[in-house]
Amino acid sequence: MATTIHEPPAVNAIHAPELGAGKGAWPRNPSEGNLRMLADHSSGASRTGIWVGLAAISMTFAAFTSALVVRQGSALDWRHFALPSVLYFNTVILLASSMTLEVSRRRVAAFARGFDSRRAIPLGWLYVTLAMGLIFVAGQFAAWMQLKAQGLYLATNPSSSFFYVLTAMHALHLLGGLGGLVLVISRLSKQIPTLRRSTMDTASYYWHFMDVLWLYLLLLLWLKF
C-alpha cells in the first residue's frame, strides 16, 4: 500500500520586536510606522520622582524664607536697596520660556500621534526655550554685577547676603532644568527618536515650577528689600 508523505506545516516566523517599538518608544521608521508608539501616559516612577523633587525644593526655599524674615526682624543693620532693574527683564524672559516650552510639548504630542510629521517644529520651540533659559542665567549674572557696582557683595550686609544666596540657588536649580531640556532635545533629534512622553512632561513640570518659584522670589525680594 502506498504511503503518502505530507509536508510538515510551515513554521510561523518569529519576528523579533522592532527596535524602538517598545512601550513608550518610537517605531523604527517614524515616517512609515505608527507614531502613536510614543506612550500617551507618564510612568508612575517619573511622576512620583518629579513631585518629590519639587517638594524638596519648595521646603528648601521655605527654610530660606523663614531665615530671611527672622534675620530681618532681629537686626538693626538690615540695609534696604533697589533691586537691579534687569530682574524684571529676566522675569519676562522666563515667563516667555514657559510659553514656548508648552507650545513645544503640544507639538511633540501632535508629532507622536501622526497629526504633524514635521519634527523640526517642536525642536525649534525647544531650542528657543533653551536660549531663553540661558539668557535668564546671563541676566542673573548681570544683576550680581549691578550690585557689585553699588558696593554690595555677599558679605556686605545681611540683606545683600540673602539676595545673592536666593538668586544663586534659583539659578543653580534652573541649570538643572536646562539639562533636562538638553536631554529632551537630544532624544528627539535622533534619527530614531527615543523621547518618552514621561521625559517631556517631567522636564516641562520642572521648568514651569522654576517659573513660579522665581515669581515668588521676586515678590519676596521686592517686599523685603
mmCIF file of the C-alpha atoms, coordinates in Angstrom:
data_MODEL
# 
_entry.id   MODEL 
# 
loop_
_atom_site.group_PDB 
_atom_site.id 
_atom_site.type_symbol 
_atom_site.label_atom_id 
_atom_site.label_alt_id 
_atom_site.label_comp_id 
_atom_site.label_asym_id 
_atom_site.label_entity_id 
_atom_site.label_seq_id 
_atom_site.pdbx_PDB_ins_code 
_atom_site.Cartn_x 
_atom_site.Cartn_y 
_atom_site.Cartn_z 
_atom_site.occupancy 
_atom_site.B_iso_or_equiv 
_atom_site.pdbx_formal_charge 
_atom_site.auth_seq_id 
_atom_site.auth_comp_id 
_atom_site.auth_asym_id 
_atom_site.auth_atom_id 
_atom_site.pdbx_PDB_model_num 
ATOM 1   C CA . MET A 1 1   ? 0.000  0.000  0.000  1.00 0.00 ? 1   MET A CA 1 
ATOM 2   C CA . ALA A 1 2   ? 1.409  3.381  -0.974 1.00 0.00 ? 2   ALA A CA 1 
ATOM 3   C CA . THR A 1 3   ? 2.261  5.720  1.819  1.00 0.00 ? 3   THR A CA 1 
ATOM 4   C CA . THR A 1 4   ? 1.564  9.390  1.403  1.00 0.00 ? 4   THR A CA 1 
ATOM 5   C CA . ILE A 1 5   ? 4.034  11.712 2.986  1.00 0.00 ? 5   ILE A CA 1 
ATOM 6   C CA . HIS A 1 6   ? 2.588  15.041 3.967  1.00 0.00 ? 6   HIS A CA 1 
ATOM 7   C CA . GLU A 1 7   ? 4.744  18.127 4.171  1.00 0.00 ? 7   GLU A CA 1 
ATOM 8   C CA . PRO A 1 8   ? 5.118  19.412 7.686  1.00 0.00 ? 8   PRO A CA 1 
ATOM 9   C CA . PRO A 1 9   ? 3.133  22.530 8.393  1.00 0.00 ? 9   PRO A CA 1 
ATOM 10  C CA . ALA A 1 10  ? 5.029  25.731 7.778  1.00 0.00 ? 10  ALA A CA 1 
ATOM 11  C CA . VAL A 1 11  ? 6.573  27.133 10.859 1.00 0.00 ? 11  VAL A CA 1 
ATOM 12  C CA . ASN A 1 12  ? 5.421  30.642 11.509 1.00 0.00 ? 12  ASN A CA 1 
ATOM 13  C CA . ALA A 1 13  ? 8.302  33.043 11.502 1.00 0.00 ? 13  ALA A CA 1 
ATOM 14  C CA . ILE A 1 14  ? 9.031  34.583 14.802 1.00 0.00 ? 14  ILE A CA 1 
ATOM 15  C CA . HIS A 1 15  ? 9.551  38.266 14.338 1.00 0.00 ? 15  HIS A CA 1 
ATOM 16  C CA . ALA A 1 16  ? 11.812 39.969 16.806 1.00 0.00 ? 16  ALA A CA 1 
ATOM 17  C CA . PRO A 1 17  ? 10.340 43.131 18.242 1.00 0.00 ? 17  PRO A CA 1 
ATOM 18  C CA . GLU A 1 18  ? 11.278 46.102 16.188 1.00 0.00 ? 18  GLU A CA 1 
ATOM 19  C CA . LEU A 1 19  ? 13.939 48.319 17.676 1.00 0.00 ? 19  LEU A CA 1 
ATOM 20  C CA . GLY A 1 20  ? 12.406 51.298 19.372 1.00 0.00 ? 20  GLY A CA 1 
ATOM 21  C CA . ALA A 1 21  ? 8.883  49.884 19.172 1.00 0.00 ? 21  ALA A CA 1 
ATOM 22  C CA . GLY A 1 22  ? 8.549  49.063 22.823 1.00 0.00 ? 22  GLY A CA 1 
ATOM 23  C CA . LYS A 1 23  ? 6.141  50.710 25.186 1.00 0.00 ? 23  LYS A CA 1 
ATOM 24  C CA . GLY A 1 24  ? 6.649  54.437 25.172 1.00 0.00 ? 24  GLY A CA 1 
ATOM 25  C CA . ALA A 1 25  ? 9.197  54.400 22.352 1.00 0.00 ? 25  ALA A CA 1 
ATOM 26  C CA . TRP A 1 26  ? 9.188  55.349 18.709 1.00 0.00 ? 26  TRP A CA 1 
ATOM 27  C CA . PRO A 1 27  ? 8.927  52.804 15.852 1.00 0.00 ? 27  PRO A CA 1 
ATOM 28  C CA . ARG A 1 28  ? 11.973 52.001 13.732 1.00 0.00 ? 28  ARG A CA 1 
ATOM 29  C CA . ASN A 1 29  ? 10.869 54.241 10.901 1.00 0.00 ? 29  ASN A CA 1 
ATOM 30  C CA . PRO A 1 30  ? 8.648  57.078 12.151 1.00 0.00 ? 30  PRO A CA 1 
ATOM 31  C CA . SER A 1 31  ? 7.821  58.132 8.610  1.00 0.00 ? 31  SER A CA 1 
ATOM 32  C CA . GLU A 1 32  ? 6.232  54.750 7.867  1.00 0.00 ? 32  GLU A CA 1 
ATOM 33  C CA . GLY A 1 33  ? 5.354  53.386 11.287 1.00 0.00 ? 33  GLY A CA 1 
ATOM 34  C CA . ASN A 1 34  ? 2.662  54.312 13.736 1.00 0.00 ? 34  ASN A CA 1 
ATOM 35  C CA . LEU A 1 35  ? 3.763  57.388 15.640 1.00 0.00 ? 35  LEU A CA 1 
ATOM 36  C CA . ARG A 1 36  ? 1.376  56.526 18.424 1.00 0.00 ? 36  ARG A CA 1 
ATOM 37  C CA . MET A 1 37  ? 4.142  54.270 19.735 1.00 0.00 ? 37  MET A CA 1 
ATOM 38  C CA . LEU A 1 38  ? 5.113  57.227 21.902 1.00 0.00 ? 38  LEU A CA 1 
ATOM 39  C CA . ALA A 1 39  ? 3.372  56.382 25.153 1.00 0.00 ? 39  ALA A CA 1 
ATOM 40  C CA . ASP A 1 40  ? 0.384  58.562 25.987 1.00 0.00 ? 40  ASP A CA 1 
ATOM 41  C CA . HIS A 1 41  ? 0.955  58.297 29.704 1.00 0.00 ? 41  HIS A CA 1 
ATOM 42  C CA . SER A 1 42  ? 3.737  59.184 32.083 1.00 0.00 ? 42  SER A CA 1 
ATOM 43  C CA . SER A 1 43  ? 5.357  56.392 34.032 1.00 0.00 ? 43  SER A CA 1 
ATOM 44  C CA . GLY A 1 44  ? 4.499  56.240 37.714 1.00 0.00 ? 44  GLY A CA 1 
ATOM 45  C CA . ALA A 1 45  ? 8.150  56.434 38.756 1.00 0.00 ? 45  ALA A CA 1 
ATOM 46  C CA . SER A 1 46  ? 8.792  59.607 36.749 1.00 0.00 ? 46  SER A CA 1 
ATOM 47  C CA . ARG A 1 47  ? 5.654  61.281 38.017 1.00 0.00 ? 47  ARG A CA 1 
ATOM 48  C CA . THR A 1 48  ? 6.391  60.403 41.646 1.00 0.00 ? 48  THR A CA 1 
ATOM 49  C CA . GLY A 1 49  ? 10.037 61.423 41.329 1.00 0.00 ? 49  GLY A CA 1 
ATOM 50  C CA . ILE A 1 50  ? 9.304  64.881 39.946 1.00 0.00 ? 50  ILE A CA 1 
ATOM 51  C CA . TRP A 1 51  ? 6.775  65.707 42.661 1.00 0.00 ? 51  TRP A CA 1 
ATOM 52  C CA . VAL A 1 52  ? 9.121  64.509 45.393 1.00 0.00 ? 52  VAL A CA 1 
ATOM 53  C CA . GLY A 1 53  ? 11.896 66.639 43.908 1.00 0.00 ? 53  GLY A CA 1 
ATOM 54  C CA . LEU A 1 54  ? 9.696  69.729 43.646 1.00 0.00 ? 54  LEU A CA 1 
ATOM 55  C CA . ALA A 1 55  ? 8.515  69.251 47.228 1.00 0.00 ? 55  ALA A CA 1 
ATOM 56  C CA . ALA A 1 56  ? 12.129 69.100 48.425 1.00 0.00 ? 56  ALA A CA 1 
ATOM 57  C CA . ILE A 1 57  ? 12.996 72.295 46.534 1.00 0.00 ? 57  ILE A CA 1 
ATOM 58  C CA . SER A 1 58  ? 9.922  74.023 47.971 1.00 0.00 ? 58  SER A CA 1 
ATOM 59  C CA . MET A 1 59  ? 10.944 73.080 51.513 1.00 0.00 ? 59  MET A CA 1 
ATOM 60  C CA . THR A 1 60  ? 14.454 74.401 50.906 1.00 0.00 ? 60  THR A CA 1 
ATOM 61  C CA . PHE A 1 61  ? 13.242 77.804 49.782 1.00 0.00 ? 61  PHE A CA 1 
ATOM 62  C CA . ALA A 1 62  ? 10.645 77.880 52.557 1.00 0.00 ? 62  ALA A CA 1 
ATOM 63  C CA . ALA A 1 63  ? 13.511 77.459 55.031 1.00 0.00 ? 63  ALA A CA 1 
ATOM 64  C CA . PHE A 1 64  ? 15.431 80.313 53.392 1.00 0.00 ? 64  PHE A CA 1 
ATOM 65  C CA . THR A 1 65  ? 12.327 82.496 53.542 1.00 0.00 ? 65  THR A CA 1 
ATOM 66  C CA . SER A 1 66  ? 11.871 81.785 57.241 1.00 0.00 ? 66  SER A CA 1 
ATOM 67  C CA . ALA A 1 67  ? 15.520 82.582 57.907 1.00 0.00 ? 67  ALA A CA 1 
ATOM 68  C CA . LEU A 1 68  ? 15.235 85.851 55.967 1.00 0.00 ? 68  LEU A CA 1 
ATOM 69  C CA . VAL A 1 69  ? 12.164 87.008 57.899 1.00 0.00 ? 69  VAL A CA 1 
ATOM 70  C CA . VAL A 1 70  ? 13.726 86.154 61.262 1.00 0.00 ? 70  VAL A CA 1 
ATOM 71  C CA . ARG A 1 71  ? 17.057 87.788 60.378 1.00 0.00 ? 71  ARG A CA 1 
ATOM 72  C CA . GLN A 1 72  ? 15.434 90.977 59.136 1.00 0.00 ? 72  GLN A CA 1 
ATOM 73  C CA . GLY A 1 73  ? 13.251 91.282 62.219 1.00 0.00 ? 73  GLY A CA 1 
ATOM 74  C CA . SER A 1 74  ? 16.109 90.797 64.663 1.00 0.00 ? 74  SER A CA 1 
ATOM 75  C CA . ALA A 1 75  ? 18.732 93.017 63.049 1.00 0.00 ? 75  ALA A CA 1 
ATOM 76  C CA . LEU A 1 76  ? 19.183 96.777 63.049 1.00 0.00 ? 76  LEU A CA 1 
ATOM 77  C CA . ASP A 1 77  ? 21.799 96.592 60.303 1.00 0.00 ? 77  ASP A CA 1 
ATOM 78  C CA . TRP A 1 78  ? 19.389 95.433 57.588 1.00 0.00 ? 78  TRP A CA 1 
ATOM 79  C CA . ARG A 1 79  ? 20.032 97.580 54.539 1.00 0.00 ? 79  ARG A CA 1 
ATOM 80  C CA . HIS A 1 80  ? 17.304 98.220 52.004 1.00 0.00 ? 80  HIS A CA 1 
ATOM 81  C CA . PHE A 1 81  ? 18.377 98.715 48.399 1.00 0.00 ? 81  PHE A CA 1 
ATOM 82  C CA . ALA A 1 82  ? 16.767 98.978 44.997 1.00 0.00 ? 82  ALA A CA 1 
ATOM 83  C CA . LEU A 1 83  ? 16.552 95.717 43.116 1.00 0.00 ? 83  LEU A CA 1 
ATOM 84  C CA . PRO A 1 84  ? 18.560 95.587 39.868 1.00 0.00 ? 84  PRO A CA 1 
ATOM 85  C CA . SER A 1 85  ? 16.269 96.541 37.003 1.00 0.00 ? 85  SER A CA 1 
ATOM 86  C CA . VAL A 1 86  ? 17.447 93.565 34.945 1.00 0.00 ? 86  VAL A CA 1 
ATOM 87  C CA . LEU A 1 87  ? 15.438 91.283 37.242 1.00 0.00 ? 87  LEU A CA 1 
ATOM 88  C CA . TYR A 1 88  ? 12.204 92.464 35.646 1.00 0.00 ? 88  TYR A CA 1 
ATOM 89  C CA . PHE A 1 89  ? 13.570 91.729 32.181 1.00 0.00 ? 89  PHE A CA 1 
ATOM 90  C CA . ASN A 1 90  ? 14.584 88.292 33.429 1.00 0.00 ? 90  ASN A CA 1 
ATOM 91  C CA . THR A 1 91  ? 11.034 87.714 34.648 1.00 0.00 ? 91  THR A CA 1 
ATOM 92  C CA . VAL A 1 92  ? 9.584  88.451 31.221 1.00 0.00 ? 92  VAL A CA 1 
ATOM 93  C CA . ILE A 1 93  ? 12.119 86.123 29.599 1.00 0.00 ? 93  ILE A CA 1 
ATOM 94  C CA . LEU A 1 94  ? 11.326 83.278 31.990 1.00 0.00 ? 94  LEU A CA 1 
ATOM 95  C CA . LEU A 1 95  ? 7.565  83.663 31.540 1.00 0.00 ? 95  LEU A CA 1 
ATOM 96  C CA . ALA A 1 96  ? 8.020  83.635 27.769 1.00 0.00 ? 96  ALA A CA 1 
ATOM 97  C CA . SER A 1 97  ? 10.166 80.496 28.001 1.00 0.00 ? 97  SER A CA 1 
ATOM 98  C CA . SER A 1 98  ? 7.361  78.645 29.780 1.00 0.00 ? 98  SER A CA 1 
ATOM 99  C CA . MET A 1 99  ? 5.032  79.578 26.942 1.00 0.00 ? 99  MET A CA 1 
ATOM 100 C CA . THR A 1 100 ? 7.430  78.358 24.256 1.00 0.00 ? 100 THR A CA 1 
ATOM 101 C CA . LEU A 1 101 ? 8.038  75.126 26.164 1.00 0.00 ? 101 LEU A CA 1 
ATOM 102 C CA . GLU A 1 102 ? 4.306  74.457 26.392 1.00 0.00 ? 102 GLU A CA 1 
ATOM 103 C CA . VAL A 1 103 ? 3.959  75.061 22.646 1.00 0.00 ? 103 VAL A CA 1 
ATOM 104 C CA . SER A 1 104 ? 6.768  72.572 22.072 1.00 0.00 ? 104 SER A CA 1 
ATOM 105 C CA . ARG A 1 105 ? 5.168  69.982 24.355 1.00 0.00 ? 105 ARG A CA 1 
ATOM 106 C CA . ARG A 1 106 ? 1.919  70.172 22.405 1.00 0.00 ? 106 ARG A CA 1 
ATOM 107 C CA . ARG A 1 107 ? 3.792  69.963 19.105 1.00 0.00 ? 107 ARG A CA 1 
ATOM 108 C CA . VAL A 1 108 ? 5.662  66.877 20.288 1.00 0.00 ? 108 VAL A CA 1 
ATOM 109 C CA . ALA A 1 109 ? 2.352  65.242 21.204 1.00 0.00 ? 109 ALA A CA 1 
ATOM 110 C CA . ALA A 1 110 ? 0.943  66.069 17.760 1.00 0.00 ? 110 ALA A CA 1 
ATOM 111 C CA . PHE A 1 111 ? 4.041  64.682 16.054 1.00 0.00 ? 111 PHE A CA 1 
ATOM 112 C CA . ALA A 1 112 ? 3.887  61.494 18.124 1.00 0.00 ? 112 ALA A CA 1 
ATOM 113 C CA . ARG A 1 113 ? 0.273  60.878 17.150 1.00 0.00 ? 113 ARG A CA 1 
ATOM 114 C CA . GLY A 1 114 ? 0.917  61.439 13.492 1.00 0.00 ? 114 GLY A CA 1 
ATOM 115 C CA . PHE A 1 115 ? -1.050 64.681 13.267 1.00 0.00 ? 115 PHE A CA 1 
ATOM 116 C CA . ASP A 1 116 ? 2.053  66.594 12.213 1.00 0.00 ? 116 ASP A CA 1 
ATOM 117 C CA . SER A 1 117 ? 5.039  64.965 10.535 1.00 0.00 ? 117 SER A CA 1 
ATOM 118 C CA . ARG A 1 118 ? 7.340  67.986 10.897 1.00 0.00 ? 118 ARG A CA 1 
ATOM 119 C CA . ARG A 1 119 ? 9.701  67.155 13.737 1.00 0.00 ? 119 ARG A CA 1 
ATOM 120 C CA . ALA A 1 120 ? 11.656 70.398 13.199 1.00 0.00 ? 120 ALA A CA 1 
ATOM 121 C CA . ILE A 1 121 ? 8.776  72.466 14.601 1.00 0.00 ? 121 ILE A CA 1 
ATOM 122 C CA . PRO A 1 122 ? 8.827  71.132 18.191 1.00 0.00 ? 122 PRO A CA 1 
ATOM 123 C CA . LEU A 1 123 ? 12.618 71.049 18.070 1.00 0.00 ? 123 LEU A CA 1 
ATOM 124 C CA . GLY A 1 124 ? 12.669 74.705 17.076 1.00 0.00 ? 124 GLY A CA 1 
ATOM 125 C CA . TRP A 1 125 ? 10.478 75.688 20.025 1.00 0.00 ? 125 TRP A CA 1 
ATOM 126 C CA . LEU A 1 126 ? 12.693 73.660 22.360 1.00 0.00 ? 126 LEU A CA 1 
ATOM 127 C CA . TYR A 1 127 ? 15.789 75.484 21.140 1.00 0.00 ? 127 TYR A CA 1 
ATOM 128 C CA . VAL A 1 128 ? 14.031 78.818 21.704 1.00 0.00 ? 128 VAL A CA 1 
ATOM 129 C CA . THR A 1 129 ? 13.180 77.759 25.267 1.00 0.00 ? 129 THR A CA 1 
ATOM 130 C CA . LEU A 1 130 ? 16.770 76.686 25.867 1.00 0.00 ? 130 LEU A CA 1 
ATOM 131 C CA . ALA A 1 131 ? 18.076 80.004 24.565 1.00 0.00 ? 131 ALA A CA 1 
ATOM 132 C CA . MET A 1 132 ? 15.713 81.954 26.820 1.00 0.00 ? 132 MET A CA 1 
ATOM 133 C CA . GLY A 1 133 ? 16.853 79.936 29.809 1.00 0.00 ? 133 GLY A CA 1 
ATOM 134 C CA . LEU A 1 134 ? 20.468 80.805 29.050 1.00 0.00 ? 134 LEU A CA 1 
ATOM 135 C CA . ILE A 1 135 ? 19.516 84.473 28.670 1.00 0.00 ? 135 ILE A CA 1 
ATOM 136 C CA . PHE A 1 136 ? 17.858 84.335 32.098 1.00 0.00 ? 136 PHE A CA 1 
ATOM 137 C CA . VAL A 1 137 ? 21.005 82.938 33.710 1.00 0.00 ? 137 VAL A CA 1 
ATOM 138 C CA . ALA A 1 138 ? 23.095 85.610 31.995 1.00 0.00 ? 138 ALA A CA 1 
ATOM 139 C CA . GLY A 1 139 ? 20.634 88.211 33.273 1.00 0.00 ? 139 GLY A CA 1 
ATOM 140 C CA . GLN A 1 140 ? 21.094 86.956 36.825 1.00 0.00 ? 140 GLN A CA 1 
ATOM 141 C CA . PHE A 1 141 ? 24.835 87.360 36.445 1.00 0.00 ? 141 PHE A CA 1 
ATOM 142 C CA . ALA A 1 142 ? 24.237 90.912 35.195 1.00 0.00 ? 142 ALA A CA 1 
ATOM 143 C CA . ALA A 1 143 ? 22.134 91.596 38.304 1.00 0.00 ? 143 ALA A CA 1 
ATOM 144 C CA . TRP A 1 144 ? 25.006 90.476 40.550 1.00 0.00 ? 144 TRP A CA 1 
ATOM 145 C CA . MET A 1 145 ? 27.358 92.751 38.636 1.00 0.00 ? 145 MET A CA 1 
ATOM 146 C CA . GLN A 1 146 ? 24.969 95.672 39.210 1.00 0.00 ? 146 GLN A CA 1 
ATOM 147 C CA . LEU A 1 147 ? 25.007 95.007 42.937 1.00 0.00 ? 147 LEU A CA 1 
ATOM 148 C CA . LYS A 1 148 ? 28.804 94.822 42.956 1.00 0.00 ? 148 LYS A CA 1 
ATOM 149 C CA . ALA A 1 149 ? 28.898 98.185 41.183 1.00 0.00 ? 149 ALA A CA 1 
ATOM 150 C CA . GLN A 1 150 ? 26.898 99.583 44.135 1.00 0.00 ? 150 GLN A CA 1 
ATOM 151 C CA . GLY A 1 151 ? 29.415 98.136 46.590 1.00 0.00 ? 151 GLY A CA 1 
ATOM 152 C CA . LEU A 1 152 ? 27.087 95.326 47.699 1.00 0.00 ? 152 LEU A CA 1 
ATOM 153 C CA . TYR A 1 153 ? 28.820 91.965 47.988 1.00 0.00 ? 153 TYR A CA 1 
ATOM 154 C CA . LEU A 1 154 ? 27.904 88.637 49.560 1.00 0.00 ? 154 LEU A CA 1 
ATOM 155 C CA . ALA A 1 155 ? 29.250 89.631 52.994 1.00 0.00 ? 155 ALA A CA 1 
ATOM 156 C CA . THR A 1 156 ? 28.493 93.363 52.863 1.00 0.00 ? 156 THR A CA 1 
ATOM 157 C CA . ASN A 1 157 ? 25.134 93.213 54.621 1.00 0.00 ? 157 ASN A CA 1 
ATOM 158 C CA . PRO A 1 158 ? 22.595 90.547 55.683 1.00 0.00 ? 158 PRO A CA 1 
ATOM 159 C CA . SER A 1 159 ? 20.205 91.796 53.001 1.00 0.00 ? 159 SER A CA 1 
ATOM 160 C CA . SER A 1 160 ? 22.773 91.502 50.198 1.00 0.00 ? 160 SER A CA 1 
ATOM 161 C CA . SER A 1 161 ? 23.775 88.079 51.509 1.00 0.00 ? 161 SER A CA 1 
ATOM 162 C CA . PHE A 1 162 ? 20.220 86.805 51.222 1.00 0.00 ? 162 PHE A CA 1 
ATOM 163 C CA . PHE A 1 163 ? 19.856 88.334 47.766 1.00 0.00 ? 163 PHE A CA 1 
ATOM 164 C CA . TYR A 1 164 ? 22.924 86.528 46.436 1.00 0.00 ? 164 TYR A CA 1 
ATOM 165 C CA . VAL A 1 165 ? 22.029 83.222 48.100 1.00 0.00 ? 165 VAL A CA 1 
ATOM 166 C CA . LEU A 1 166 ? 18.382 83.157 46.976 1.00 0.00 ? 166 LEU A CA 1 
ATOM 167 C CA . THR A 1 167 ? 19.051 84.183 43.375 1.00 0.00 ? 167 THR A CA 1 
ATOM 168 C CA . ALA A 1 168 ? 22.085 81.896 43.073 1.00 0.00 ? 168 ALA A CA 1 
ATOM 169 C CA . MET A 1 169 ? 20.138 78.917 44.444 1.00 0.00 ? 169 MET A CA 1 
ATOM 170 C CA . HIS A 1 170 ? 17.374 79.526 41.930 1.00 0.00 ? 170 HIS A CA 1 
ATOM 171 C CA . ALA A 1 171 ? 19.891 79.868 39.093 1.00 0.00 ? 171 ALA A CA 1 
ATOM 172 C CA . LEU A 1 172 ? 21.526 76.571 40.064 1.00 0.00 ? 172 LEU A CA 1 
ATOM 173 C CA . HIS A 1 173 ? 18.176 74.777 40.055 1.00 0.00 ? 173 HIS A CA 1 
ATOM 174 C CA . LEU A 1 174 ? 17.357 76.388 36.719 1.00 0.00 ? 174 LEU A CA 1 
ATOM 175 C CA . LEU A 1 175 ? 20.571 74.949 35.294 1.00 0.00 ? 175 LEU A CA 1 
ATOM 176 C CA . GLY A 1 176 ? 19.127 71.537 36.164 1.00 0.00 ? 176 GLY A CA 1 
ATOM 177 C CA . GLY A 1 177 ? 16.100 72.447 34.069 1.00 0.00 ? 177 GLY A CA 1 
ATOM 178 C CA . LEU A 1 178 ? 18.386 73.407 31.193 1.00 0.00 ? 178 LEU A CA 1 
ATOM 179 C CA . GLY A 1 179 ? 19.980 69.974 31.469 1.00 0.00 ? 179 GLY A CA 1 
ATOM 180 C CA . GLY A 1 180 ? 16.536 68.420 31.180 1.00 0.00 ? 180 GLY A CA 1 
ATOM 181 C CA . LEU A 1 181 ? 15.823 70.424 28.036 1.00 0.00 ? 181 LEU A CA 1 
ATOM 182 C CA . VAL A 1 182 ? 19.116 69.298 26.513 1.00 0.00 ? 182 VAL A CA 1 
ATOM 183 C CA . LEU A 1 183 ? 18.148 65.688 27.239 1.00 0.00 ? 183 LEU A CA 1 
ATOM 184 C CA . VAL A 1 184 ? 14.743 66.138 25.572 1.00 0.00 ? 184 VAL A CA 1 
ATOM 185 C CA . ILE A 1 185 ? 16.316 67.788 22.526 1.00 0.00 ? 185 ILE A CA 1 
ATOM 186 C CA . SER A 1 186 ? 18.954 65.067 22.154 1.00 0.00 ? 186 SER A CA 1 
ATOM 187 C CA . ARG A 1 187 ? 16.400 62.251 22.306 1.00 0.00 ? 187 ARG A CA 1 
ATOM 188 C CA . LEU A 1 188 ? 14.021 63.946 19.891 1.00 0.00 ? 188 LEU A CA 1 
ATOM 189 C CA . SER A 1 189 ? 16.838 64.786 17.454 1.00 0.00 ? 189 SER A CA 1 
ATOM 190 C CA . LYS A 1 190 ? 17.930 61.182 16.940 1.00 0.00 ? 190 LYS A CA 1 
ATOM 191 C CA . GLN A 1 191 ? 17.232 59.513 13.607 1.00 0.00 ? 191 GLN A CA 1 
ATOM 192 C CA . ILE A 1 192 ? 15.098 57.080 15.581 1.00 0.00 ? 192 ILE A CA 1 
ATOM 193 C CA . PRO A 1 193 ? 13.614 59.299 18.323 1.00 0.00 ? 193 PRO A CA 1 
ATOM 194 C CA . THR A 1 194 ? 13.785 57.768 21.790 1.00 0.00 ? 194 THR A CA 1 
ATOM 195 C CA . LEU A 1 195 ? 11.894 60.503 23.608 1.00 0.00 ? 195 LEU A CA 1 
ATOM 196 C CA . ARG A 1 196 ? 9.200  59.331 26.000 1.00 0.00 ? 196 ARG A CA 1 
ATOM 197 C CA . ARG A 1 197 ? 6.247  61.425 26.993 1.00 0.00 ? 197 ARG A CA 1 
ATOM 198 C CA . SER A 1 198 ? 7.185  60.997 30.657 1.00 0.00 ? 198 SER A CA 1 
ATOM 199 C CA . THR A 1 199 ? 10.548 62.647 29.949 1.00 0.00 ? 199 THR A CA 1 
ATOM 200 C CA . MET A 1 200 ? 8.926  65.560 28.141 1.00 0.00 ? 200 MET A CA 1 
ATOM 201 C CA . ASP A 1 201 ? 6.319  66.031 30.858 1.00 0.00 ? 201 ASP A CA 1 
ATOM 202 C CA . THR A 1 202 ? 8.880  65.855 33.651 1.00 0.00 ? 202 THR A CA 1 
ATOM 203 C CA . ALA A 1 203 ? 11.075 68.498 32.012 1.00 0.00 ? 203 ALA A CA 1 
ATOM 204 C CA . SER A 1 204 ? 8.029  70.720 31.452 1.00 0.00 ? 204 SER A CA 1 
ATOM 205 C CA . TYR A 1 205 ? 6.737  70.422 35.018 1.00 0.00 ? 205 TYR A CA 1 
ATOM 206 C CA . TYR A 1 206 ? 10.146 71.227 36.430 1.00 0.00 ? 206 TYR A CA 1 
ATOM 207 C CA . TRP A 1 207 ? 10.591 74.249 34.167 1.00 0.00 ? 207 TRP A CA 1 
ATOM 208 C CA . HIS A 1 208 ? 7.155  75.673 34.945 1.00 0.00 ? 208 HIS A CA 1 
ATOM 209 C CA . PHE A 1 209 ? 7.875  75.204 38.644 1.00 0.00 ? 209 PHE A CA 1 
ATOM 210 C CA . MET A 1 210 ? 11.090 77.208 38.269 1.00 0.00 ? 210 MET A CA 1 
ATOM 211 C CA . ASP A 1 211 ? 8.976  79.927 36.682 1.00 0.00 ? 211 ASP A CA 1 
ATOM 212 C CA . VAL A 1 212 ? 6.505  80.020 39.588 1.00 0.00 ? 212 VAL A CA 1 
ATOM 213 C CA . LEU A 1 213 ? 9.339  79.850 42.127 1.00 0.00 ? 213 LEU A CA 1 
ATOM 214 C CA . TRP A 1 214 ? 11.026 82.847 40.535 1.00 0.00 ? 214 TRP A CA 1 
ATOM 215 C CA . LEU A 1 215 ? 7.821  84.902 40.707 1.00 0.00 ? 215 LEU A CA 1 
ATOM 216 C CA . TYR A 1 216 ? 7.612  84.065 44.399 1.00 0.00 ? 216 TYR A CA 1 
ATOM 217 C CA . LEU A 1 217 ? 11.243 85.058 44.985 1.00 0.00 ? 217 LEU A CA 1 
ATOM 218 C CA . LEU A 1 218 ? 10.851 88.295 43.075 1.00 0.00 ? 218 LEU A CA 1 
ATOM 219 C CA . LEU A 1 219 ? 7.826  89.248 45.178 1.00 0.00 ? 219 LEU A CA 1 
ATOM 220 C CA . LEU A 1 220 ? 9.723  88.319 48.360 1.00 0.00 ? 220 LEU A CA 1 
ATOM 221 C CA . LEU A 1 221 ? 12.728 90.403 47.363 1.00 0.00 ? 221 LEU A CA 1 
ATOM 222 C CA . TRP A 1 222 ? 10.536 93.330 46.387 1.00 0.00 ? 222 TRP A CA 1 
ATOM 223 C CA . LEU A 1 223 ? 8.727  93.275 49.740 1.00 0.00 ? 223 LEU A CA 1 
ATOM 224 C CA . LYS A 1 224 ? 11.782 92.754 51.941 1.00 0.00 ? 224 LYS A CA 1 
ATOM 225 C CA . PHE A 1 225 ? 14.439 94.778 50.142 1.00 0.00 ? 225 PHE A CA 1 
# 
